[in-house]
Amino acid sequence: MRKLLLLSIVLIFSLVLSATTIQFWHAMGGWRIDFLQSQADAFMKLHPDIKVEVQYTGSYRDTLNKMIAGVQAGTAPHVVQVFEIGTQMMIDGEVA
């Protein structure tokens, strides 16, 4: 029975770890959208068990507002790129 339980736990952890998805929101427009996606693609090629979902979320202000709303709703991304003033705003607002 213990071996079956241990095997089940190992299998569950393997399934969870093999399906890791990272959400990355950014405010980089123009050619930088494709550049960031190519960087994510290169990362995923090296780490096939990790999927990176790259999402352009508008201007710096739009991205910051969307991130704050995501934190409040419990749907924030794993990684977000904001401008330096936005970083201070997150610290001051106890978001970061």
N, CA, C and O atoms as a CHARMM CRD file, in Angstrom:
* protein
*
  384
    1    1 MET  N      0.81900  -1.20000   0.00000 PROA 1      0.00000
    2    1 MET  CA     0.00000   0.00000   0.00000 PROA 1      0.00000
    3    1 MET  C      0.86200   1.26300   0.00000 PROA 1      0.00000
    4    1 MET  O      0.56200   2.22200  -0.71100 PROA 1      0.00000
    5    2 ARG  N      1.93500   1.26300   0.79800 PROA 2      0.00000
    6    2 ARG  CA     2.81800   2.43200   0.85900 PROA 2      0.00000
    7    2 ARG  C      3.48200   2.68800  -0.48600 PROA 2      0.00000
    8    2 ARG  O      3.62500   3.83700  -0.90400 PROA 2      0.00000
    9    3 LYS  N      3.88800   1.61300  -1.16300 PROA 3      0.00000
   10    3 LYS  CA     4.53300   1.77400  -2.46600 PROA 3      0.00000
   11    3 LYS  C      3.55900   2.37900  -3.47200 PROA 3      0.00000
   12    3 LYS  O      3.94500   3.22800  -4.27600 PROA 3      0.00000
   13    4 LEU  N      2.31100   1.95300  -3.43400 PROA 4      0.00000
   14    4 LEU  CA     1.29700   2.49300  -4.34000 PROA 4      0.00000
   15    4 LEU  C      1.05100   3.96800  -4.05000 PROA 4      0.00000
   16    4 LEU  O      0.92700   4.76800  -4.97800 PROA 4      0.00000
   17    5 LEU  N      0.98100   4.33400  -2.78000 PROA 5      0.00000
   18    5 LEU  CA     0.78900   5.73200  -2.39900 PROA 5      0.00000
   19    5 LEU  C      1.97900   6.57600  -2.84100 PROA 5      0.00000
   20    5 LEU  O      1.79600   7.66100  -3.39200 PROA 5      0.00000
   21    6 LEU  N      3.18900   6.09100  -2.60600 PROA 6      0.00000
   22    6 LEU  CA     4.38900   6.81500  -3.01300 PROA 6      0.00000
   23    6 LEU  C      4.43000   6.97100  -4.53300 PROA 6      0.00000
   24    6 LEU  O      4.75700   8.04400  -5.03900 PROA 6      0.00000
   25    7 LEU  N      4.10400   5.92100  -5.24700 PROA 7      0.00000
   26    7 LEU  CA     4.07400   5.98200  -6.70100 PROA 7      0.00000
   27    7 LEU  C      3.03400   6.99500  -7.18300 PROA 7      0.00000
   28    7 LEU  O      3.28400   7.73900  -8.13100 PROA 7      0.00000
   29    8 SER  N      1.88500   7.02300  -6.54100 PROA 8      0.00000
   30    8 SER  CA     0.83800   7.98800  -6.90000 PROA 8      0.00000
   31    8 SER  C      1.29400   9.41800  -6.66400 PROA 8      0.00000
   32    8 SER  O      1.05000  10.29200  -7.49600 PROA 8      0.00000
   33    9 ILE  N      1.95300   9.66500  -5.54200 PROA 9      0.00000
   34    9 ILE  CA     2.44700  11.01000  -5.23900 PROA 9      0.00000
   35    9 ILE  C      3.49500  11.43600  -6.26400 PROA 9      0.00000
   36    9 ILE  O      3.45700  12.56300  -6.75700 PROA 9      0.00000
   37   10 VAL  N      4.42000  10.55400  -6.58200 PROA 10     0.00000
   38   10 VAL  CA     5.44800  10.86000  -7.57400 PROA 10     0.00000
   39   10 VAL  C      4.80600  11.14700  -8.92800 PROA 10     0.00000
   40   10 VAL  O      5.21100  12.09000  -9.60900 PROA 10     0.00000
   41   11 LEU  N      3.83200  10.37000  -9.32400 PROA 11     0.00000
   42   11 LEU  CA     3.14800  10.57500 -10.60100 PROA 11     0.00000
   43   11 LEU  C      2.42500  11.92000 -10.63100 PROA 11     0.00000
   44   11 LEU  O      2.49300  12.63500 -11.63100 PROA 11     0.00000
   45   12 ILE  N      1.73900  12.26800  -9.55400 PROA 12     0.00000
   46   12 ILE  CA     1.02700  13.55000  -9.49400 PROA 12     0.00000
   47   12 ILE  C      2.01000  14.71000  -9.59900 PROA 12     0.00000
   48   12 ILE  O      1.77400  15.64700 -10.36000 PROA 12     0.00000
   49   13 PHE  N      3.11300  14.66200  -8.84200 PROA 13     0.00000
   50   13 PHE  CA     4.10900  15.73000  -8.91600 PROA 13     0.00000
   51   13 PHE  C      4.71800  15.81400 -10.31100 PROA 13     0.00000
   52   13 PHE  O      4.97000  16.91300 -10.80500 PROA 13     0.00000
   53   14 SER  N      4.95500  14.68800 -10.94400 PROA 14     0.00000
   54   14 SER  CA     5.50800  14.68300 -12.29800 PROA 14     0.00000
   55   14 SER  C      4.56300  15.35800 -13.27900 PROA 14     0.00000
   56   14 SER  O      4.99700  16.12500 -14.13900 PROA 14     0.00000
   57   15 LEU  N      3.27800  15.07500 -13.15400 PROA 15     0.00000
   58   15 LEU  CA     2.29500  15.68900 -14.04500 PROA 15     0.00000
   59   15 LEU  C      2.19200  17.19000 -13.80900 PROA 15     0.00000
   60   15 LEU  O      2.10300  17.96800 -14.75900 PROA 15     0.00000
   61   16 VAL  N      2.20400  17.59300 -12.55000 PROA 16     0.00000
   62   16 VAL  CA     2.11100  19.01700 -12.22600 PROA 16     0.00000
   63   16 VAL  C      3.34000  19.75600 -12.72700 PROA 16     0.00000
   64   16 VAL  O      3.21800  20.81400 -13.34500 PROA 16     0.00000
   65   17 LEU  N      4.50800  19.21900 -12.47200 PROA 17     0.00000
   66   17 LEU  CA     5.74300  19.89000 -12.87300 PROA 17     0.00000
   67   17 LEU  C      5.95300  19.89300 -14.37900 PROA 17     0.00000
   68   17 LEU  O      6.61500  20.78500 -14.91000 PROA 17     0.00000
   69   18 SER  N      5.40700  18.92400 -15.06000 PROA 18     0.00000
   70   18 SER  CA     5.61200  18.85000 -16.50800 PROA 18     0.00000
   71   18 SER  C      4.68100  19.78500 -17.27200 PROA 18     0.00000
   72   18 SER  O      4.82300  19.93800 -18.48500 PROA 18     0.00000
   73   19 ALA  N      3.74900  20.39900 -16.59300 PROA 19     0.00000
   74   19 ALA  CA     2.77300  21.25200 -17.27200 PROA 19     0.00000
   75   19 ALA  C      2.83600  22.68700 -16.76200 PROA 19     0.00000
   76   19 ALA  O      1.80100  23.33300 -16.59500 PROA 19     0.00000
   77   20 THR  N      4.03400  23.18500 -16.51500 PROA 20     0.00000
   78   20 THR  CA     4.18800  24.53100 -15.97300 PROA 20     0.00000
   79   20 THR  C      3.97300  25.57200 -17.06900 PROA 20     0.00000
   80   20 THR  O      4.57300  25.50000 -18.14200 PROA 20     0.00000
   81   21 THR  N      3.11800  26.52400 -16.78100 PROA 21     0.00000
   82   21 THR  CA     2.86600  27.63200 -17.69400 PROA 21     0.00000
   83   21 THR  C      3.14100  28.93200 -16.96400 PROA 21     0.00000
   84   21 THR  O      2.67600  29.14100 -15.84300 PROA 21     0.00000
   85   22 ILE  N      3.90300  29.80500 -17.61100 PROA 22     0.00000
   86   22 ILE  CA     4.23300  31.10300 -17.04900 PROA 22     0.00000
   87   22 ILE  C      3.58600  32.17100 -17.91400 PROA 22     0.00000
   88   22 ILE  O      3.79400  32.19900 -19.12700 PROA 22     0.00000
   89   23 GLN  N      2.81600  33.03600 -17.30700 PROA 23     0.00000
   90   23 GLN  CA     2.21100  34.15900 -18.02500 PROA 23     0.00000
   91   23 GLN  C      3.12300  35.37600 -17.89600 PROA 23     0.00000
   92   23 GLN  O      3.53200  35.74100 -16.79400 PROA 23     0.00000
   93   24 PHE  N      3.43300  35.99100 -19.01700 PROA 24     0.00000
   94   24 PHE  CA     4.30900  37.15800 -19.05000 PROA 24     0.00000
   95   24 PHE  C      3.59600  38.28900 -19.79400 PROA 24     0.00000
   96   24 PHE  O      3.34900  38.19400 -20.99600 PROA 24     0.00000
   97   25 TRP  N      3.27000  39.35600 -19.06800 PROA 25     0.00000
   98   25 TRP  CA     2.63700  40.53300 -19.66400 PROA 25     0.00000
   99   25 TRP  C      3.69400  41.60100 -19.86000 PROA 25     0.00000
  100   25 TRP  O      4.58200  41.77400 -19.02700 PROA 25     0.00000
  101   26 HSD  N      3.58800  42.32400 -20.98500 PROA 26     0.00000
  102   26 HSD  CA     4.57000  43.37200 -21.25200 PROA 26     0.00000
  103   26 HSD  C      3.93300  44.53600 -22.00100 PROA 26     0.00000
  104   26 HSD  O      2.82500  44.43500 -22.52900 PROA 26     0.00000
  105   27 ALA  N      4.66700  45.63900 -22.02900 PROA 27     0.00000
  106   27 ALA  CA     4.18700  46.85900 -22.68800 PROA 27     0.00000
  107   27 ALA  C      5.07200  47.24700 -23.86800 PROA 27     0.00000
  108   27 ALA  O      5.05200  48.39700 -24.30700 PROA 27     0.00000
  109   28 MET  N      5.83500  46.31000 -24.37400 PROA 28     0.00000
  110   28 MET  CA     6.75500  46.60100 -25.47000 PROA 28     0.00000
  111   28 MET  C      6.02700  46.43600 -26.80300 PROA 28     0.00000
  112   28 MET  O      5.63500  45.32900 -27.17200 PROA 28     0.00000
  113   29 GLY  N      5.85200  47.53600 -27.51600 PROA 29     0.00000
  114   29 GLY  CA     5.12300  47.49800 -28.78200 PROA 29     0.00000
  115   29 GLY  C      6.03800  47.33200 -29.98600 PROA 29     0.00000
  116   29 GLY  O      7.24600  47.14400 -29.84700 PROA 29     0.00000
  117   30 GLY  N      5.44200  47.40500 -31.16400 PROA 30     0.00000
  118   30 GLY  CA     6.19300  47.34700 -32.41700 PROA 30     0.00000
  119   30 GLY  C      6.94100  46.04000 -32.59900 PROA 30     0.00000
  120   30 GLY  O      6.43400  44.96600 -32.27300 PROA 30     0.00000
  121   31 TRP  N      8.15900  46.14600 -33.12700 PROA 31     0.00000
  122   31 TRP  CA     8.97500  44.96100 -33.41600 PROA 31     0.00000
  123   31 TRP  C      9.34800  44.20800 -32.14100 PROA 31     0.00000
  124   31 TRP  O      9.72900  43.03900 -32.19600 PROA 31     0.00000
  125   32 ARG  N      9.24100  44.86800 -31.00900 PROA 32     0.00000
  126   32 ARG  CA     9.61400  44.23100 -29.74700 PROA 32     0.00000
  127   32 ARG  C      8.64600  43.10800 -29.36100 PROA 32     0.00000
  128   32 ARG  O      9.01600  42.19600 -28.62100 PROA 32     0.00000
  129   33 ILE  N      7.41500  43.17400 -29.85900 PROA 33     0.00000
  130   33 ILE  CA     6.44900  42.09400 -29.59000 PROA 33     0.00000
  131   33 ILE  C      6.98700  40.78800 -30.14400 PROA 33     0.00000
  132   33 ILE  O      7.01000  39.77500 -29.44600 PROA 33     0.00000
  133   34 ASP  N      7.42100  40.80900 -31.39700 PROA 34     0.00000
  134   34 ASP  CA     7.97700  39.60400 -32.02200 PROA 34     0.00000
  135   34 ASP  C      9.29400  39.19000 -31.36800 PROA 34     0.00000
  136   34 ASP  O      9.57400  38.00000 -31.22000 PROA 34     0.00000
  137   35 PHE  N     10.09500  40.17500 -30.98000 PROA 35     0.00000
  138   35 PHE  CA    11.36500  39.87700 -30.33000 PROA 35     0.00000
  139   35 PHE  C     11.14500  39.14300 -29.00500 PROA 35     0.00000
  140   35 PHE  O     11.80000  38.13500 -28.74000 PROA 35     0.00000
  141   36 LEU  N     10.23400  39.63900 -28.18000 PROA 36     0.00000
  142   36 LEU  CA     9.97200  38.98000 -26.89700 PROA 36     0.00000
  143   36 LEU  C      9.40700  37.57700 -27.10300 PROA 36     0.00000
  144   36 LEU  O      9.73000  36.65500 -26.35300 PROA 36     0.00000
  145   37 GLN  N      8.55900  37.42000 -28.12800 PROA 37     0.00000
  146   37 GLN  CA     8.03500  36.08400 -28.40800 PROA 37     0.00000
  147   37 GLN  C      9.15900  35.14700 -28.83900 PROA 37     0.00000
  148   37 GLN  O      9.18300  33.98300 -28.43800 PROA 37     0.00000
  149   38 SER  N     10.09400  35.64800 -29.65500 PROA 38     0.00000
  150   38 SER  CA    11.21700  34.79900 -30.08400 PROA 38     0.00000
  151   38 SER  C     12.09500  34.40800 -28.90000 PROA 38     0.00000
  152   38 SER  O     12.63000  33.30000 -28.86200 PROA 38     0.00000
  153   39 GLN  N     12.24600  35.31900 -27.92600 PROA 39     0.00000
  154   39 GLN  CA    13.01100  34.99500 -26.72400 PROA 39     0.00000
  155   39 GLN  C     12.29600  33.91900 -25.91000 PROA 39     0.00000
  156   39 GLN  O     12.93100  33.00300 -25.38700 PROA 39     0.00000
  157   40 ALA  N     10.98700  34.03200 -25.80600 PROA 40     0.00000
  158   40 ALA  CA    10.20900  33.01900 -25.09700 PROA 40     0.00000
  159   40 ALA  C     10.29100  31.67600 -25.83000 PROA 40     0.00000
  160   40 ALA  O     10.41200  30.62600 -25.19900 PROA 40     0.00000
  161   41 ASP  N     10.22400  31.71700 -27.16100 PROA 41     0.00000
  162   41 ASP  CA    10.32300  30.48300 -27.94800 PROA 41     0.00000
  163   41 ASP  C     11.67400  29.80400 -27.72800 PROA 41     0.00000
  164   41 ASP  O     11.74200  28.58200 -27.59500 PROA 41     0.00000
  165   42 ALA  N     12.74600  30.59200 -27.68900 PROA 42     0.00000
  166   42 ALA  CA    14.07800  30.03800 -27.44700 PROA 42     0.00000
  167   42 ALA  C     14.15800  29.41500 -26.05100 PROA 42     0.00000
  168   42 ALA  O     14.74000  28.34500 -25.87800 PROA 42     0.00000
  169   43 PHE  N     13.57500  30.08500 -25.06500 PROA 43     0.00000
  170   43 PHE  CA    13.53900  29.55700 -23.70800 PROA 43     0.00000
  171   43 PHE  C     12.77300  28.23700 -23.66500 PROA 43     0.00000
  172   43 PHE  O     13.22100  27.27200 -23.04600 PROA 43     0.00000
  173   44 MET  N     11.61300  28.20000 -24.32800 PROA 44     0.00000
  174   44 MET  CA    10.79300  26.98600 -24.30800 PROA 44     0.00000
  175   44 MET  C     11.48300  25.83700 -25.03100 PROA 44     0.00000
  176   44 MET  O     11.27100  24.67200 -24.69200 PROA 44     0.00000
  177   45 LYS  N     12.30100  26.15400 -26.01700 PROA 45     0.00000
  178   45 LYS  CA    13.04400  25.10600 -26.71800 PROA 45     0.00000
  179   45 LYS  C     14.05900  24.46200 -25.76800 PROA 45     0.00000
  180   45 LYS  O     14.27400  23.25000 -25.80000 PROA 45     0.00000
  181   46 LEU  N     14.67800  25.29400 -24.92400 PROA 46     0.00000
  182   46 LEU  CA    15.63500  24.77600 -23.95200 PROA 46     0.00000
  183   46 LEU  C     14.94700  24.08600 -22.77200 PROA 46     0.00000
  184   46 LEU  O     15.51100  23.18800 -22.14600 PROA 46     0.00000
  185   47 HSD  N     13.71900  24.52100 -22.48300 PROA 47     0.00000
  186   47 HSD  CA    12.95500  23.99400 -21.34300 PROA 47     0.00000
  187   47 HSD  C     11.57100  23.55900 -21.81800 PROA 47     0.00000
  188   47 HSD  O     10.58500  24.25500 -21.57600 PROA 47     0.00000
  189   48 PRO  N     11.49200  22.42000 -22.48900 PROA 48     0.00000
  190   48 PRO  CA    10.22100  21.99800 -23.10300 PROA 48     0.00000
  191   48 PRO  C      9.08600  21.75200 -22.11900 PROA 48     0.00000
  192   48 PRO  O      7.92800  21.68700 -22.52900 PROA 48     0.00000
  193   49 ASP  N      9.38600  21.61400 -20.83800 PROA 49     0.00000
  194   49 ASP  CA     8.33100  21.38900 -19.84200 PROA 49     0.00000
  195   49 ASP  C      7.74500  22.69300 -19.31600 PROA 49     0.00000
  196   49 ASP  O      6.83600  22.67800 -18.48500 PROA 49     0.00000
  197   50 ILE  N      8.25800  23.81100 -19.79400 PROA 50     0.00000
  198   50 ILE  CA     7.75800  25.11300 -19.34600 PROA 50     0.00000
  199   50 ILE  C      7.21600  25.86600 -20.55300 PROA 50     0.00000
  200   50 ILE  O      7.91500  26.04900 -21.54900 PROA 50     0.00000
  201   51 LYS  N      5.97000  26.29800 -20.45600 PROA 51     0.00000
  202   51 LYS  CA     5.34400  27.08700 -21.51200 PROA 51     0.00000
  203   51 LYS  C      5.27300  28.53900 -21.04500 PROA 51     0.00000
  204   51 LYS  O      4.83700  28.82000 -19.92800 PROA 51     0.00000
  205   52 VAL  N      5.70000  29.44900 -21.90000 PROA 52     0.00000
  206   52 VAL  CA     5.63600  30.87300 -21.59000 PROA 52     0.00000
  207   52 VAL  C      4.59900  31.50500 -22.50000 PROA 52     0.00000
  208   52 VAL  O      4.72700  31.46900 -23.72400 PROA 52     0.00000
  209   53 GLU  N      3.57400  32.08200 -21.89600 PROA 53     0.00000
  210   53 GLU  CA     2.53700  32.79200 -22.64600 PROA 53     0.00000
  211   53 GLU  C      2.87400  34.28100 -22.61200 PROA 53     0.00000
  212   53 GLU  O      2.73400  34.93600 -21.57900 PROA 53     0.00000
  213   54 VAL  N      3.31500  34.80100 -23.73900 PROA 54     0.00000
  214   54 VAL  CA     3.71300  36.20400 -23.84000 PROA 54     0.00000
  215   54 VAL  C      2.50800  37.00500 -24.31700 PROA 54     0.00000
  216   54 VAL  O      1.89300  36.66800 -25.32900 PROA 54     0.00000
  217   55 GLN  N      2.17500  38.06600 -23.58500 PROA 55     0.00000
  218   55 GLN  CA     1.00800  38.86700 -23.95200 PROA 55     0.00000
  219   55 GLN  C      1.33700  40.34700 -23.90000 PROA 55     0.00000
  220   55 GLN  O      1.73900  40.87500 -22.86300 PROA 55     0.00000
  221   56 TYR  N      1.16000  41.00900 -25.04100 PROA 56     0.00000
  222   56 TYR  CA     1.26400  42.46400 -25.09300 PROA 56     0.00000
  223   56 TYR  C     -0.01500  43.02200 -24.47300 PROA 56     0.00000
  224   56 TYR  O     -1.11800  42.66000 -24.88000 PROA 56     0.00000
  225   57 THR  N      0.13900  43.90700 -23.48400 PROA 57     0.00000
  226   57 THR  CA    -1.02700  44.40000 -22.75100 PROA 57     0.00000
  227   57 THR  C     -1.24100  45.89900 -22.90200 PROA 57     0.00000
  228   57 THR  O     -1.94600  46.50700 -22.09700 PROA 57     0.00000
  229   58 GLY  N     -0.64700  46.49700 -23.91300 PROA 58     0.00000
  230   58 GLY  CA    -0.86400  47.91600 -24.16900 PROA 58     0.00000
  231   58 GLY  C      0.26200  48.77700 -23.63400 PROA 58     0.00000
  232   58 GLY  O      1.38400  48.30700 -23.44200 PROA 58     0.00000
  233   59 SER  N     -0.04200  50.02100 -23.39900 PROA 59     0.00000
  234   59 SER  CA     0.95400  50.98800 -22.92400 PROA 59     0.00000
  235   59 SER  C      1.44500  50.59800 -21.52500 PROA 59     0.00000
  236   59 SER  O      0.90100  49.70200 -20.88000 PROA 59     0.00000
  237   60 TYR  N      2.48400  51.29700 -21.08500 PROA 60     0.00000
  238   60 TYR  CA     2.97200  51.05300 -19.72800 PROA 60     0.00000
  239   60 TYR  C      1.86400  51.26900 -18.70100 PROA 60     0.00000
  240   60 TYR  O      1.69900  50.46400 -17.78400 PROA 60     0.00000
  241   61 ARG  N      1.11900  52.33500 -18.84900 PROA 61     0.00000
  242   61 ARG  CA     0.02500  52.63800 -17.91600 PROA 61     0.00000
  243   61 ARG  C     -1.05300  51.55700 -18.00400 PROA 61     0.00000
  244   61 ARG  O     -1.55600  51.10100 -16.97700 PROA 61     0.00000
  245   62 ASP  N     -1.41300  51.14000 -19.22900 PROA 62     0.00000
  246   62 ASP  CA    -2.41100  50.07700 -19.39300 PROA 62     0.00000
  247   62 ASP  C     -1.95200  48.78000 -18.73400 PROA 62     0.00000
  248   62 ASP  O     -2.72900  48.10000 -18.06400 PROA 62     0.00000
  249   63 THR  N     -0.68000  48.45000 -18.93400 PROA 63     0.00000
  250   63 THR  CA    -0.13500  47.22300 -18.35700 PROA 63     0.00000
  251   63 THR  C     -0.15300  47.28500 -16.84000 PROA 63     0.00000
  252   63 THR  O     -0.51600  46.31300 -16.17900 PROA 63     0.00000
  253   64 LEU  N      0.24000  48.43000 -16.28700 PROA 64     0.00000
  254   64 LEU  CA     0.22200  48.60200 -14.83300 PROA 64     0.00000
  255   64 LEU  C     -1.20000  48.47500 -14.29600 PROA 64     0.00000
  256   64 LEU  O     -1.43000  47.77300 -13.31100 PROA 64     0.00000
  257   65 ASN  N     -2.14900  49.14200 -14.93000 PROA 65     0.00000
  258   65 ASN  CA    -3.54600  49.07000 -14.48600 PROA 65     0.00000
  259   65 ASN  C     -4.09300  47.64700 -14.57200 PROA 65     0.00000
  260   65 ASN  O     -4.80000  47.19000 -13.67400 PROA 65     0.00000
  261   66 LYS  N     -3.76000  46.95300 -15.65900 PROA 66     0.00000
  262   66 LYS  CA    -4.22800  45.58000 -15.83100 PROA 66     0.00000
  263   66 LYS  C     -3.61000  44.67200 -14.77100 PROA 66     0.00000
  264   66 LYS  O     -4.28100  43.78500 -14.24200 PROA 66     0.00000
  265   67 MET  N     -2.33800  44.89100 -14.46300 PROA 67     0.00000
  266   67 MET  CA    -1.68100  44.08900 -13.45100 PROA 67     0.00000
  267   67 MET  C     -2.30300  44.32500 -12.07300 PROA 67     0.00000
  268   67 MET  O     -2.54700  43.37300 -11.33000 PROA 67     0.00000
  269   68 ILE  N     -2.55900  45.58600 -11.73200 PROA 68     0.00000
  270   68 ILE  CA    -3.18900  45.90200 -10.43900 PROA 68     0.00000
  271   68 ILE  C     -4.56600  45.23900 -10.35500 PROA 68     0.00000
  272   68 ILE  O     -4.91700  44.65600  -9.33000 PROA 68     0.00000
  273   69 ALA  N     -5.33600  45.33200 -11.42800 PROA 69     0.00000
  274   69 ALA  CA    -6.64800  44.67700 -11.45200 PROA 69     0.00000
  275   69 ALA  C     -6.49800  43.16400 -11.33000 PROA 69     0.00000
  276   69 ALA  O     -7.30500  42.50900 -10.66900 PROA 69     0.00000
  277   70 GLY  N     -5.46800  42.60800 -11.96500 PROA 70     0.00000
  278   70 GLY  CA    -5.22400  41.17400 -11.87300 PROA 70     0.00000
  279   70 GLY  C     -4.87100  40.73400 -10.46500 PROA 70     0.00000
  280   70 GLY  O     -5.31300  39.68000 -10.00800 PROA 70     0.00000
  281   71 VAL  N     -4.06900  41.54600  -9.77400 PROA 71     0.00000
  282   71 VAL  CA    -3.71700  41.24100  -8.38600 PROA 71     0.00000
  283   71 VAL  C     -4.97700  41.26200  -7.52200 PROA 71     0.00000
  284   71 VAL  O     -5.19300  40.36300  -6.70900 PROA 71     0.00000
  285   72 GLN  N     -5.79900  42.28200  -7.69900 PROA 72     0.00000
  286   72 GLN  CA    -7.02100  42.40900  -6.90000 PROA 72     0.00000
  287   72 GLN  C     -7.99500  41.25900  -7.16300 PROA 72     0.00000
  288   72 GLN  O     -8.71000  40.81800  -6.26300 PROA 72     0.00000
  289   73 ALA  N     -8.01000  40.78000  -8.41700 PROA 73     0.00000
  290   73 ALA  CA    -8.92900  39.69900  -8.78300 PROA 73     0.00000
  291   73 ALA  C     -8.32100  38.30900  -8.57800 PROA 73     0.00000
  292   73 ALA  O     -9.00600  37.29700  -8.73000 PROA 73     0.00000
  293   74 GLY  N     -7.04400  38.26700  -8.23400 PROA 74     0.00000
  294   74 GLY  CA    -6.37600  36.97900  -8.07200 PROA 74     0.00000
  295   74 GLY  C     -5.98600  36.33000  -9.38100 PROA 74     0.00000
  296   74 GLY  O     -5.80200  35.11400  -9.44100 PROA 74     0.00000
  297   75 THR  N     -5.85500  37.13500 -10.44500 PROA 75     0.00000
  298   75 THR  CA    -5.51400  36.59600 -11.76500 PROA 75     0.00000
  299   75 THR  C     -4.27900  37.26200 -12.35700 PROA 75     0.00000
  300   75 THR  O     -4.13000  37.32800 -13.57700 PROA 75     0.00000
  301   76 ALA  N     -3.39800  37.75200 -11.49900 PROA 76     0.00000
  302   76 ALA  CA    -2.19300  38.43800 -11.97200 PROA 76     0.00000
  303   76 ALA  C     -1.26900  37.46400 -12.69500 PROA 76     0.00000
  304   76 ALA  O     -1.28700  36.26700 -12.40800 PROA 76     0.00000
  305   77 PRO  N     -0.46300  37.96500 -13.63000 PROA 77     0.00000
  306   77 PRO  CA     0.48600  37.09300 -14.31500 PROA 77     0.00000
  307   77 PRO  C      1.63600  36.71500 -13.38000 PROA 77     0.00000
  308   77 PRO  O      1.79600  37.29300 -12.30500 PROA 77     0.00000
  309   78 HSD  N      2.42000  35.74900 -13.80500 PROA 78     0.00000
  310   78 HSD  CA     3.59500  35.36200 -13.03400 PROA 78     0.00000
  311   78 HSD  C      4.70000  36.40400 -13.16500 PROA 78     0.00000
  312   78 HSD  O      5.44400  36.66000 -12.21700 PROA 78     0.00000
  313   79 VAL  N      4.79900  37.00600 -14.35800 PROA 79     0.00000
  314   79 VAL  CA     5.83500  38.00300 -14.63500 PROA 79     0.00000
  315   79 VAL  C      5.18500  39.16000 -15.37300 PROA 79     0.00000
  316   79 VAL  O      4.37900  38.95100 -16.28000 PROA 79     0.00000
  317   80 VAL  N      5.54000  40.39200 -14.98200 PROA 80     0.00000
  318   80 VAL  CA     5.02700  41.56900 -15.67300 PROA 80     0.00000
  319   80 VAL  C      6.16400  42.57100 -15.83800 PROA 80     0.00000
  320   80 VAL  O      6.97400  42.76000 -14.93100 PROA 80     0.00000
  321   81 GLN  N      6.21600  43.19500 -16.97800 PROA 81     0.00000
  322   81 GLN  CA     7.22900  44.21300 -17.26000 PROA 81     0.00000
  323   81 GLN  C      6.53600  45.56400 -17.20400 PROA 81     0.00000
  324   81 GLN  O      5.61400  45.83600 -17.97300 PROA 81     0.00000
  325   82 VAL  N      6.99500  46.41400 -16.27600 PROA 82     0.00000
  326   82 VAL  CA     6.44100  47.75700 -16.14300 PROA 82     0.00000
  327   82 VAL  C      7.58300  48.76400 -16.10700 PROA 82     0.00000
  328   82 VAL  O      8.74800  48.39000 -15.96900 PROA 82     0.00000
  329   83 PHE  N      7.24700  50.02600 -16.22800 PROA 83     0.00000
  330   83 PHE  CA     8.24400  51.08600 -16.17300 PROA 83     0.00000
  331   83 PHE  C      8.63700  51.36300 -14.72700 PROA 83     0.00000
  332   83 PHE  O      7.94300  50.95100 -13.79700 PROA 83     0.00000
  333   84 GLU  N      9.77100  52.07400 -14.54200 PROA 84     0.00000
  334   84 GLU  CA    10.31400  52.23800 -13.18500 PROA 84     0.00000
  335   84 GLU  C      9.35600  52.94700 -12.23500 PROA 84     0.00000
  336   84 GLU  O      9.30900  52.60200 -11.05400 PROA 84     0.00000
  337   85 ILE  N      8.60200  53.91300 -12.70600 PROA 85     0.00000
  338   85 ILE  CA     7.64300  54.59300 -11.84000 PROA 85     0.00000
  339   85 ILE  C      6.53600  53.62000 -11.43700 PROA 85     0.00000
  340   85 ILE  O      6.04000  53.66600 -10.31200 PROA 85     0.00000
  341   86 GLY  N      6.15800  52.75000 -12.35100 PROA 86     0.00000
  342   86 GLY  CA     5.15800  51.73000 -12.04800 PROA 86     0.00000
  343   86 GLY  C      5.64100  50.77800 -10.96900 PROA 86     0.00000
  344   86 GLY  O      4.85600  50.33100 -10.13300 PROA 86     0.00000
  345   87 THR  N      6.93600  50.46800 -10.98700 PROA 87     0.00000
  346   87 THR  CA     7.49700  49.60200  -9.95300 PROA 87     0.00000
  347   87 THR  C      7.35300  50.25800  -8.58600 PROA 87     0.00000
  348   87 THR  O      6.95300  49.60800  -7.62000 PROA 87     0.00000
  349   88 GLN  N      7.67800  51.54400  -8.50600 PROA 88     0.00000
  350   88 GLN  CA     7.54000  52.25700  -7.23300 PROA 88     0.00000
  351   88 GLN  C      6.08300  52.33100  -6.80700 PROA 88     0.00000
  352   88 GLN  O      5.77400  52.22200  -5.62100 PROA 88     0.00000
  353   89 MET  N      5.18600  52.51400  -7.77000 PROA 89     0.00000
  354   89 MET  CA     3.76200  52.55100  -7.44600 PROA 89     0.00000
  355   89 MET  C      3.29900  51.20800  -6.87700 PROA 89     0.00000
  356   89 MET  O      2.48100  51.17100  -5.95700 PROA 89     0.00000
  357   90 MET  N      3.82400  50.10000  -7.42600 PROA 90     0.00000
  358   90 MET  CA     3.45900  48.78000  -6.90600 PROA 90     0.00000
  359   90 MET  C      3.98000  48.60100  -5.48600 PROA 90     0.00000
  360   90 MET  O      3.28800  48.04400  -4.63400 PROA 90     0.00000
  361   91 ILE  N      5.20300  49.07300  -5.22900 PROA 91     0.00000
  362   91 ILE  CA     5.77300  48.96900  -3.88900 PROA 91     0.00000
  363   91 ILE  C      4.96700  49.80700  -2.90900 PROA 91     0.00000
  364   91 ILE  O      4.59600  49.32900  -1.83700 PROA 91     0.00000
  365   92 ASP  N      4.69500  51.06100  -3.27600 PROA 92     0.00000
  366   92 ASP  CA     3.94600  51.95400  -2.39800 PROA 92     0.00000
  367   92 ASP  C      2.54200  51.42400  -2.12700 PROA 92     0.00000
  368   92 ASP  O      2.01900  51.58000  -1.02300 PROA 92     0.00000
  369   93 GLY  N      1.93600  50.80300  -3.12500 PROA 93     0.00000
  370   93 GLY  CA     0.58700  50.25400  -2.97300 PROA 93     0.00000
  371   93 GLY  C      0.57200  48.85000  -2.42500 PROA 93     0.00000
  372   93 GLY  O     -0.48300  48.21900  -2.36200 PROA 93     0.00000
  373   94 GLU  N      1.74500  48.34000  -2.02000 PROA 94     0.00000
  374   94 GLU  CA     1.91200  46.99600  -1.47400 PROA 94     0.00000
  375   94 GLU  C      1.41400  45.91400  -2.42000 PROA 94     0.00000
  376   94 GLU  O      0.89000  44.88200  -1.99900 PROA 94     0.00000
  377   95 VAL  N      1.59300  46.17900  -3.71200 PROA 95     0.00000
  378   95 VAL  CA     1.23800  45.18000  -4.73100 PROA 95     0.00000
  379   95 VAL  C      2.42400  44.25500  -4.96700 PROA 95     0.00000
  380   95 VAL  O      2.24900  43.05600  -5.18400 PROA 95     0.00000
  381   96 ALA  N      3.62700  44.81200  -4.92600 PROA 96     0.00000
  382   96 ALA  CA     4.83600  44.01400  -5.18400 PROA 96     0.00000
  383   96 ALA  C      5.42700  43.51200  -3.88600 PROA 96     0.00000
  384   96 ALA  O      6.44700  42.82300  -3.89800 PROA 96     0.00000
